[in-house]
Amino acid sequence: MTVKLNQPALRQAKKLVSDGKVVSDERDDWSEHAPSADDENRYLDNHSWTEYSHWHLGVDDEHPKDTKGHYKFPIGDFTKVHRCAVISAESRAGQFDHDEIRDALKKLLDKIDA
């Protein structure tokens, strides 16, 4: 699996945080706040794969770009960045040695907590 940092998603996330479009929740909240598969499908019914990609800080080149499997490390609910998603993604990126993604998520978390 070749997972790389999704730079356009990182830029969007930073802008959303700067614009105050962030939910300052706790780490364990992501299991309740994460979009369901149905939520993702509804989003994709009305948005492009590029727009969908901007909500995931990782991309996996082993999967086609027009599949959900291509996108890793979700950071929000398609309207706001969730602090809990960033914390969860940072932890998982570290567990799987995706250091560049982990470091970007840490910086994003620092920006949220500032």
C-alpha positions in Angstrom: 0.0 0.0 0.0 1.4 3.3 -1.1 -0.3 6.0 0.9 0.8 9.6 0.4 -0.2 12.9 1.9 -3.1 14.6 0.0 -1.8 18.2 -0.2 -5.1 19.7 -1.6 -6.9 18.2 1.4 -4.4 19.6 3.8 -4.7 23.0 2.2 -8.5 22.8 2.5 -8.3 21.6 6.1 -6.1 24.5 7.1 -8.4 27.0 5.5 -11.5 25.5 7.2 -9.7 25.7 10.6 -8.7 29.3 9.9 -12.3 30.1 9.0 -13.6 28.6 12.2 -15.2 25.6 10.5 -14.0 23.1 13.0 -15.7 21.0 15.7 -13.6 21.0 18.9 -14.6 17.6 20.2 -12.8 14.8 22.0 -10.9 12.0 20.5 -13.4 9.2 21.2 -16.2 11.3 19.6 -15.2 10.3 16.0 -16.9 6.9 16.2 -20.2 8.8 16.6 -19.4 11.8 14.4 -17.8 10.0 11.4 -19.9 10.0 8.2 -21.6 6.6 7.6 -21.2 4.8 4.3 -24.7 6.1 3.4 -23.6 9.7 4.3 -20.5 9.2 2.0 -22.7 7.9 -0.8 -25.1 10.8 -0.5 -22.2 13.2 -0.6 -20.8 11.5 -3.7 -24.2 11.7 -5.4 -23.9 15.5 -5.3 -20.1 16.1 -5.4 -17.1 15.0 -7.4 -14.5 12.5 -6.3 -12.1 15.5 -6.1 -14.4 17.2 -3.6 -14.6 13.9 -1.7 -10.8 13.6 -1.7 -10.5 17.0 0.1 -11.9 15.4 3.2 -9.1 12.7 3.4 -5.4 13.5 4.2 -4.2 10.3 2.6 -4.4 8.8 -0.9 -3.6 5.2 -1.7 -2.3 4.7 -5.2 -3.1 1.0 -5.1 -6.8 1.8 -5.5 -8.5 3.7 -8.4 -9.2 7.4 -7.7 -12.9 6.9 -8.2 -13.2 4.4 -5.3 -13.5 5.1 -1.6 -10.6 2.8 -1.0 -8.3 5.4 -2.6 -8.9 7.8 0.2 -7.6 7.4 3.8 -7.5 9.4 7.0 -10.8 11.3 7.0 -10.8 14.6 8.8 -14.4 15.8 8.9 -18.0 15.4 8.1 -18.1 17.2 4.7 -18.9 20.5 6.3 -16.4 21.0 9.1 -13.1 19.5 10.3 -13.5 17.5 13.4 -10.8 17.6 16.1 -11.6 14.0 17.0 -11.1 12.9 13.4 -7.7 14.6 13.3 -6.6 12.9 16.5 -7.8 9.5 15.3 -6.1 9.9 11.9 -2.8 11.1 13.5 -2.8 8.0 15.7 -3.5 5.6 12.8 -1.0 7.3 10.5 1.7 6.8 13.2 0.7 3.1 13.7 1.2 2.4 10.0 4.4 4.5 9.6 2.9 7.2 7.4 5.1 9.8 9.0 4.5 12.6 6.6 0.7 12.3 7.1 1.1 11.9 10.9 3.2 15.1 11.1 0.8 17.0 8.9 -2.1 15.9 11.2 -0.1 16.9 14.3 0.4 20.4 12.9 -3.3 20.6 12.0 -4.2 19.6 15.5 -1.9 22.2 16.9 -3.7 24.8 14.7 -7.1 23.6 16.0 -5.9 23.8 19.6 -4.2 27.2 19.3 
